[in-house]
């Protein structure tokens, strides 16, 4: 059975332009190049009154645990 380590990042944006989407893709691609597999994205709102409005996204990644300290 594989053991995984996880990392989560908060990407703060309201996705108002294509530039926001490109930056979002860059985070995912950069993480993938470092061995992280994209697992999920969850929309974040600033408060309960902002229902339906995104103020950011919580990104979760995983990769198999390495027992070599030089690979972390």
N, C-alpha and C positions, 0 to 999 in steps of 0.2 A: 504494500500500500504506500502510495506516495505521500510525503509530507510537504505541505505548502506554507510559504510565508506570504502574507498579504500586505498591501499598502493602499492607503486611501488618500486621495488628493481632493481639495475643494477648488474648483475652477469658478471664480466669481465673474459673472457676466449676465447680461440680460438678453444676449443674442439679438442685438439690433442690427447687425450687419454681417456681410459675408466674412469680414475680417475676424469677427468673433468665432465663427465656425472654423475658419482655417487655423486659428490658434488652438482651438479645442482638438482638432485633428492632429496638430503638431505634438501636443502633450501625449496623445495616445500612441502615435508613431514613435516618438522618442522613448517612451517607456517600453514599447515592444522591442526596440533595438537593443535594450538593456536586459532582455529576457523576461519582461513582465507581460503576462497575458491579461488582456482586458476582460473583466468579469461583469461589471454592471455600472450603470449610471443612474443616479437618483436626483430628481429635480429638488432644489431647495428654494424656499420662500423666506423672506425676511421676517414675516409674522403671519399669524393666522388670517389676517384681513387681506392678505395678498393672494388669496386662493386663485389659482390659474396663472399667476405671474411668476416667472423664474428670476431669481436673483443670483443663482449659481447652480452648479452641478457637483455632486459628490461622485467621484470616479473611484472604482475599486479594481485593483489588479492583483494577480497572484503569479507566483513562480515556484518551482520546486526548490525546497530548502537545499542550500549548499552547506556542507560542513567544512568547506575551505574558507578561511577568513579573507583571503585575497579576492574572492568572488562576490563578496557582500558589498 
